[in-house]
């Protein structure tokens, strides 16, 4: 979706996401504080159109992830989303390939996320 946007439109959306606390930037914590992840999410209620990038329902039961970049930062981004929105019923996102919306139970998503993160971190050590 972002590929079709002009630079100006993308910057306006990023600024709106920052202003409304819907975006998180994750740093590695090192002396040079490099960015290792970026994510933006919003809450949606049943039947809301996720393709309208400005639609949001603060009380919605689904956290819709607009963008998440940085595989090692995803667990931290998830924590930021839960801190911002609180625990919700579902997590939903669209993959770049196929553009199909995927929706998961939030607890199942979290168990899978942290299990995968522990496994990939252990394999890298």
N, C-alpha and C positions, 0 to 999 in steps of 0.2 A: 504494500500500500504506500509506504513512504517514498518508494522509487518514483511514483507518479506525481508527487507533490513538488511544488516549486520550493526553492530554498527559503523564501519568505514565509510561505505557509508552514513549513516544517518548524522554523524558528518561532513563529507565533504559537504553534501547538506546544512546543517544548516550554516556552515561557509560561503559557497558561497552566501546563502540568506542574511546573515548579511553583507558581504562585498559589495554586490550589492544593499543594502538598500531595500530588499524585505521582511524583517522580522521586526516585532514590538514586543517589550516586554512591558507589561503594569504592573505598580506597583500600590499598593493601596495608596501610599502617606503617610502612617503611619510612626511612628518613626522607625519601623523595616523594612520598605519598602519591603513587601512581594509581590512576583509576583502573579498577579491575572489573567493574560491572556497572551497568545502568539499567534501571527498570522503571516502567510506568504502568500503573494499574488504576482501575476505578471500579466502583460497585455498580452492579446492574440488578434490576428486578426481572422476574420472569416476563418474557415477551419483549423486553427492550432490545433495540437494534444496536448491536456492538459495532456496526460499521459506521455509525455516526460518532466520530471520535470525541465529541463534546458532551454526549449523553452520559449522565451519571445520576445515581440514586443513592444518597448517603446511607439509606436504610436497606438497600438491596441485599439479597442473600447470596449473591455471587460476586467473587472478586474476579474481574476480567483483566487479564494481563495484556496490555497493548504491546509492550515490547520488553524483552529481557535479554541482555547481552552480557556474556561472561559466565561460563559454566561454573567456575569455582566460586563465583559470587552469588549464585542463585539461592543457596540456603540463607544468606544474609539478606538478600532482597525479599525473600519470603517472610523473614522475621520483620523487616521494615513494613511490609504490607499488613501483616497481622497487627503490628503496633499501631499503624495508621487507621485501619478499618475495624479492628477487632476480629474475633473468630466468626467466619461466615460458613454457610452450608456447602458452597461449591467454589471451585476454581475453574476458570474457563480461559481459553486462549485459542488463537489461530496459528497454525504452522505456516511457514513461508511456502512450503511445497503443498500444493493442493488447496490451500486457503480454507480448509475444512475446520469448523469450530469443534474443539474438543472440550468436554466438560467432565470434571471428576469431583467426587466427594472430597471435601477439603481435608478430612482426617486421613483418608487413603493417600491423597496426593502428598501430604506432609510425611507420612511414614515411608513412602516410596522415595521421596526426595532425600530425606536424611539417610536412609539405607543406601541409596545410590552414592551419595556424597561420601559416606564413610568407606564404602567399598573402593571408589575411585581414588580417594586420598590414600588409603592403605596400599593400593597397588602402585601408586606413584612413589611411595616411600622406599 
